[in-house]
Amino acid sequence: MRRRDGNSLCHRSLLGSRIPMASLVQALAVAEYLNFRHAANFLGVSQSSVSTRIKALEEDLGILLFERRHRGVRLTEAGRCFVKEVSAGIEHLDLAVKTAGAIATGTAGHLHIGLHSSIAAGFLGDLRRRYRQDYPNIELVIAEGRPAETIRQVREGTLDIAFVIGAVDSPDCHSRQIWTEAFVIALPMGHPLTMAGGFSWSDLVAEVFLVLKGGAGLQLHDHIVRRITERERAPSIRRFDVGRDTLMHMVADGEGITLMTEAATCVPFPGVVFLPIADETERARFSAVWSPQNRSPALKNLLDLADERGRSA
């Protein structure tokens, strides 16, 4: 007998996996209207259908949910508890369906982005603001790092996408150029070249260049070397493992000058002047890098928006 009782309890605990959703919805409607006919009218079904389903539900549960009366019904104590929990469960299910649908269409969720530099200004800043405007329920998780590091995280799936300077040759990643920026020189205020009304690379051959080791530093370093050696001079370059602000302080203090890209001019720094190079015809190229295995709709939406803004830049 004990074994049969145990099986009966186990049977009841599994009932929830076999109860039709329609029965639960109709039970909630009856609980709201406390009347089979009114509940049936609301649901657009026959009164007999509602009555039959509720009776079958009570028999399956082994619980009386409603006390039948001449002009309606009343919830039993067990019925009130059941309806309360079912109502919460259906709300959670509805939320789960809506959330999953939003994530599947790229209108909700998270997007992890690796950057080579600050997002405060320039193309990346504009892209981020536009994306947040178009997709307010996508949380953008931003990480700054060296290009090699952010690309590695893309491969590992830690990041959805990385934006880096230069072309990317990575057989296990997709990449494409998104936008370009002009090169500029950061000079200390009062430097003779700030009064020259324009200068070329030939005017910079004797200068000491300060370059970051991280971020876009490697690409900028290589560009400086190429331009100075083209003028048959050996470049004077000092590399530092510091942040942008520290590098700008060093420029402001007269320790040297540095090569940057156009977006840097959108963020002024005390004691530093940003100026173009008259004979620089090349532009810095920036690429997006992502994994071919990443099927995120939110990522696709970002890439589409980046392409659109890149074409109009």
HELIX and SHEET records of a PDB file:
HELIX    1   1 ARG A    2  SER A   13  1                                  12    
HELIX    2   2 LEU A   15  SER A   17  5                                   3    
HELIX    3   3 MET A   21  TYR A   33  1                                  13    
HELIX    4   4 PHE A   36  LEU A   43  1                                   8    
HELIX    5   5 GLN A   47  LEU A   61  1                                  15    
HELIX    6   6 GLU A   77  ALA A  104  1                                  28    
HELIX    7   7 GLY A  122  ASP A  134  1                                  13    
HELIX    8   8 PRO A  147  GLU A  156  1                                  10    
HELIX    9   9 PRO A  192  MET A  195  5                                   4    
HELIX   10  10 TRP A  201  LEU A  204  5                                   4    
HELIX   11  11 GLY A  217  THR A  229  1                                  13    
HELIX   12  12 ARG A  244  ALA A  252  1                                   9    
HELIX   13  13 GLU A  262  CYS A  266  5                                   5    
HELIX   14  14 PRO A  297  SER A  312  1                                  16    
SHEET    1   A 2 PHE A  66  ARG A  69  0                                        
SHEET    2   A 2 GLY A  72  LEU A  75 -1                                        
SHEET    1   B 6 ILE A 138  GLU A 144  0                                        
SHEET    2   B 6 GLY A 109  LEU A 115  1                                        
SHEET    3   B 6 ILE A 161  ILE A 165  1                                        
SHEET    4   B 6 ARG A 283  TRP A 290 -1                                        
SHEET    5   B 6 HIS A 174  PRO A 188 -1                                        
SHEET    6   B 6 THR A 258  THR A 261 -1                                        
SHEET    1   C 6 ILE A 138  GLU A 144  0                                        
SHEET    2   C 6 GLY A 109  LEU A 115  1                                        
SHEET    3   C 6 ILE A 161  ILE A 165  1                                        
SHEET    4   C 6 ARG A 283  TRP A 290 -1                                        
SHEET    5   C 6 HIS A 174  PRO A 188 -1                                        
SHEET    6   C 6 VAL A 272  PRO A 276 -1                                        
SHEET    1   D 2 VAL A 208  LEU A 212  0                                        
SHEET    2   D 2 SER A 236  PHE A 240  1                                        
END                                                                             
